[in-house]
């Protein structure tokens, strides 16, 4: 997680996204939620912030797996 003055805002944004994903609700367009391809074909990503990406996977209707969180360059996307 982030450190410093932006941590609370980041924690709030990330928590809200996770809450929506858990109930399979649509994210706001600004989060640019989309399916990935290639080696990540069973996964999705969404933007917590413009260059902070969450990679996750929904398994059936009852399991959400949070896989990675980082910038595009950190995640090699």
HELIX and SHEET records of a PDB file:
HELIX    1   1 UNK A    7  UNK A   22  1                                  16    
HELIX    2   2 UNK A   29  UNK A   31  5                                   3    
HELIX    3   3 UNK A   38  UNK A   40  5                                   3    
HELIX    4   4 UNK A   72  UNK A   75  1                                   4    
SHEET    1   A 4 UNK A  34  UNK A  35  0                                        
SHEET    2   A 4 UNK A  44  UNK A  49 -1                                        
SHEET    3   A 4 UNK A  52  UNK A  59 -1                                        
SHEET    4   A 4 UNK A  63  UNK A  70 -1                                        
END                                                                             
